[in-house]
Amino acid sequence: MKILKLVLKWLGAVVLLLALAVVYLYNHDRGPSDAPMGEHVTPNEDFLTAEIVRSAIDVSIQDRTKLIQNAAAHEPPPSTDKTAPGFRTHNYQRDVHTKGHGCVKATFKVDRVPPQFAFGVFARPAEYDALVRFSSGNPGVFPDSEKDARGIAIKLFNVDGKKLLPGEEDETTQDFLLMNNPIFFFRTIEEYAQFNQMLAYDDALHYFINPRISPLKWHLRELKLLFDTKKPRPDSLMTERYWSAAAYALGPSQYVHYSMAPCAKNKAMPPDAKAQREFGYDYLRLELANQAKSGGACLEFMIQPQVAGKEMPVEDNTVEWSESDSPFVKVAMLELKADPDMNTAERNTQCEGLSYNPWHSLVEHRPVGVMNRARKALYQEMGRFRRAKNCPEFCQEKCKAGGCSAGCADACVAACPLLNEPAGTELPAAACKAEPALKAKLQAK
């Protein structure tokens, strides 16, 4: 009996030590609770951002290869032209939020807001046309049944004022990007760069737990935060709540977070049972198309100001800003228009070619914090990469039907709508059409 008690005591001690070790490993890369409230740029951010961009391009190339291989092997599709007209397995996609569920037209209605928030697009009551892209967060295109984060990207049009991106100061769009989780799972740009590198090696799990390295270098807390972002497929993208997770300046002297909450009247509009059985992999697109047919569903756009003395850092996006410390305040409403053309090949091509970037922005809404600074170059370069790869092929397809006038493909690429702003840019009416004399010659053969 004494031996049994001794063994149990030792086992209890071992279990306690293991529990303490897990707690330590979980918390060892947590930021300090008294972290600075303002911005802090680390010296190596430019280099690490370049590494993140390089890895993101590798991920895009690998995702495209997987889609092509799966299609050739007749694997169950993650999306098809039947449910997403214009879907092309050989397109180069975004590195994250790869799978789009559609772009729907909307109206962004700004309320009369308290003076504290009356800057930028919120300076006065107004209405803006918008094009809203919904997406799933994973790299690659997967069935909607996969647990994942869901994103919403909003592009407002006819927004006057100087913009932040060099070379795009006179553009008239303003973007807001949110997802259905209040925080990211990276704290520093070093961690972001390491994870992206492992993702490019198709070995992401070993970023968090790697038996080949010391447990002191594991990232258990980040793994838990990642799992928190992986949510079951919602019944509707219009019944989800979304957060910016990262911080933004609002005016000259304050930082804020954004959130969007579904209006009480919203309800899911699922596809019929037959469509769900046959095309369940694209459920969210089909449900969104039903929402767009009638329009009317809405999301309230809210602002949460940073409060001095509370744990509300702008550099550490793994810390959720407490709503009890600083409640969100409604400032606008996004309402879907009746948009029966939401799920057409033309709209989907436009939607997947567009670039959404938090730096498509007025100075008054300047993105802040390390993740937003990295996104500036990342989203710009990924947009350029996708355009350079996808536009020539897109234009060759446009130009190969029938006879084409000389230089048609070159003219098409020069006017390529895939990334041009505004989003309504289309090919010239005469682009890629045979000249009358050439048509007659072809018909005579």
C-alpha positions, -999 to 999 in steps of 0.1 A, spaced: 0 0 0 28 24 9 45 16 -25 12 24 -43 8 57 -25 43 66 -34 38 57 -70 6 77 -71 23 107 -55 51 105 -81 26 102 -109 7 132 -95 39 152 -94 48 142 -130 13 152 -142 16 185 -124 50 192 -140 37 183 -174 7 206 -169 29 234 -158 52 228 -188 22 229 -212 10 262 -196 45 276 -199 49 265 -236 14 279 -243 22 313 -228 59 317 -236 53 336 -268 24 357 -255 30 394 -257 34 414 -224 1 428 -210 17 462 -207 27 463 -244 28 498 -260 -5 511 -272 10 528 -303 28 517 -334 63 502 -334 81 493 -366 108 466 -362 141 471 -381 138 440 -403 102 444 -415 110 451 -451 132 420 -455 106 397 -438 78 412 -458 97 403 -490 101 368 -477 64 366 -470 56 377 -506 80 351 -520 64 324 -500 29 336 -510 37 334 -547 50 298 -541 18 289 -524 -3 303 -553 17 283 -578 13 251 -557 -24 256 -553 -29 260 -590 -9 228 -596 -30 209 -571 -63 221 -587 -51 210 -622 -39 176 -609 -72 170 -590 -92 179 -621 -72 155 -642 -77 128 -617 -114 135 -615 -112 142 -578 -144 155 -561 -144 192 -570 -140 221 -546 -158 243 -571 -169 239 -608 -181 260 -637 -216 245 -629 -219 264 -596 -193 292 -603 -196 301 -640 -162 312 -652 -143 291 -626 -109 281 -641 -87 256 -624 -56 269 -642 -59 305 -629 -33 317 -604 -53 325 -572 -48 345 -541 -25 329 -515 -51 331 -488 -89 337 -489 -84 318 -522 -120 305 -526 -144 333 -534 -181 328 -529 -190 357 -552 -190 395 -554 -224 411 -548 -235 447 -553 -244 466 -522 -251 501 -508 -230 514 -479 -251 539 -459 -233 561 -435 -252 574 -404 -248 607 -387 -221 597 -362 -206 612 -330 -179 638 -337 -153 614 -323 -158 591 -354 -166 617 -380 -136 612 -403 -131 599 -438 -161 582 -452 -178 587 -418 -174 624 -419 -210 630 -429 -241 610 -438 -237 595 -473 -244 565 -495 -217 547 -515 -221 519 -541 -200 489 -531 -189 456 -545 -185 430 -517 -164 398 -520 -171 369 -496 -144 342 -492 -130 313 -472 -97 319 -456 -77 287 -464 -49 287 -491 -63 267 -519 -99 259 -530 -118 234 -508 -154 223 -503 -174 246 -481 -179 218 -456 -143 223 -445 -140 242 -412 -125 276 -421 -125 313 -415 -148 333 -437 -140 367 -450 -157 398 -463 -140 425 -484 -158 457 -492 -149 481 -520 -166 515 -519 -168 536 -551 -168 573 -557 -149 581 -525 -132 615 -530 -99 623 -514 -62 614 -516 -54 577 -511 -25 561 -494 -9 538 -521 18 554 -542 6 557 -578 -30 554 -568 -35 586 -549 -63 598 -572 -82 565 -572 -118 567 -560 -122 535 -541 -120 526 -503 -116 491 -491 -125 474 -458 -114 438 -450 -129 417 -422 -133 381 -412 -155 361 -388 -130 359 -360 -119 388 -338 -81 381 -338 -53 367 -360 -31 339 -348 3 356 -354 18 382 -330 50 392 -349 61 395 -385 89 370 -378 62 344 -369 42 353 -400 72 349 -422 82 315 -406 46 302 -410 44 313 -446 77 296 -454 64 263 -439 31 268 -458 51 270 -490 68 238 -481 34 222 -475 45 216 -439 25 241 -419 18 219 -389 55 217 -381 56 255 -376 35 249 -345 48 216 -332 80 201 -345 96 171 -328 129 180 -345 133 212 -325 132 222 -289 96 225 -274 106 259 -263 103 269 -299 69 254 -304 38 277 -309 10 260 -289 -9 292 -282 -9 301 -319 -20 266 -328 -50 270 -305 -58 305 -319 -56 289 -355 -81 262 -345 -103 289 -331 -105 305 -366 -116 272 -381 -154 274 -378 -181 251 -393 -197 262 -425 -224 289 -416 -259 286 -429 -254 320 -445 -226 345 -449 -252 371 -441 -258 357 -406 -222 358 -396 -204 385 -375 -171 399 -388 -142 417 -373 -112 436 -387 -88 419 -362 -62 445 -371 -63 482 -360 -67 513 -381 -62 550 -375 -94 571 -375 -86 607 -380 -54 622 -367 -52 609 -331 -71 576 -324 -70 539 -332 -100 517 -338 -112 482 -347 -141 475 -371 -168 449 -369 -199 440 -388 -230 424 -373 -260 409 -392 -292 428 -391 -320 411 -371 -341 405 -402 -314 385 -420 -321 348 -425 -305 320 -444 -317 313 -479 -302 278 -486 -303 262 -520 -329 234 -525 -322 199 -512 -313 186 -547 -287 214 -552 -272 208 -518 -268 171 -525 -252 177 -559 -233 209 -554 -228 211 -516 -191 219 -521 -203 254 -533 -232 258 -508 -221 293 -497 -220 306 -533 -255 292 -540 -269 306 -508 -253 340 -515 -268 340 -550 -302 335 -534 -296 364 -511 -285 385 -541 -316 378 -562 -339 397 -538 -314 418 -519 -323 435 -487 -301 416 -462 -278 439 -443 -248 441 -420 -243 469 -394 -208 484 -396 -194 494 -362 -163 511 -347 -146 502 -315 -122 530 -302 -90 521 -283 -92 531 -246 -61 543 -228 -50 520 -199 -67 489 -213 -50 459 -230 -57 471 -266 -24 470 -285 -22 478 -322 9 457 -329 -3 424 -313 -33 412 -333 -36 381 -311 -52 402 -284 -89 407 -286 -100 442 -276 -126 437 -249 -161 450 -257 -167 456 -220 -138 480 -220 -149 497 -253 -183 488 -268 -187 489 -306 -207 519 -320 -227 516 -352 -217 541 -379 -230 526 -411 -250 498 -427 -241 476 -457 -273 465 -476 -273 440 -505 -288 452 -537 -311 430 -558 -283 416 -580 -295 387 -602 -262 388 -621 -241 380 -591 -232 345 -602 -223 350 -639 -191 343 -657 -185 380 -663 -190 390 -627 -170 361 -613 -141 369 -637 -142 405 -625 -146 395 -589 -116 371 -588 -94 395 -607 -100 425 -584 -75 434 -558 -89 442 -523 -63 459 -500 -67 477 -467 -43 503 -482 -68 512 -509 -77 538 -484 -81 574 -474 -54 588 -450 -81 591 -423 -85 553 -423 -48 544 -424 -40 507 -416 -17 503 -386 1 475 -369 26 449 -382 1 427 -400 -14 456 -419 21 469 -429 29 434 -442 -4 433 -461 5 465 -480 33 450 -501 19 414 -500 -15 423 -515 0 447 -541 26 421 -552 1 392 -553 -23 413 -574 5 421 -598 16 385 -600 -20 372 -607 -25 399 -633 8 391 -651 0 354 -651 -38 354 -658 -43 383 -681 -24 371 -712 -42 337 -710 -76 354 -705 -70 376 -735 -58 348 -757 -90 330 -751 -110 361 -759 -91 366 -791 -89 331 -805 -126 327 -814 -129 336 -852 -105 359 -869 -89 387 -849 -75 420 -858 -37 425 -855 -26 432 -820 -59 422 -805 -43 402 -776 -18 430 -768 -46 456 -768 -67 433 -745 -39 429 -720 -33 467 -720 -70 471 -711 -72 440 -690 -101 443 -666 -88 418 -641 -72 442 -617 -80 477 -631 -99 501 -610 -128 509 -608 -143 474 -607 -166 481 -635 -138 483 -661 -146 461 -691 -129 452 -723 -135 477 -751 -165 468 -772 -145 461 -803 -117 442 -785 -109 408 -799 -134 409 -827 -124 402 -863 -123 431 -887 -151 430 -913 -128 423 -942 -111 395 -923 -144 380 -913 -156 380 -949 -124 364 -960 -128 336 -934 -164 330 -943 -155 327 -980 -131 298 -973 
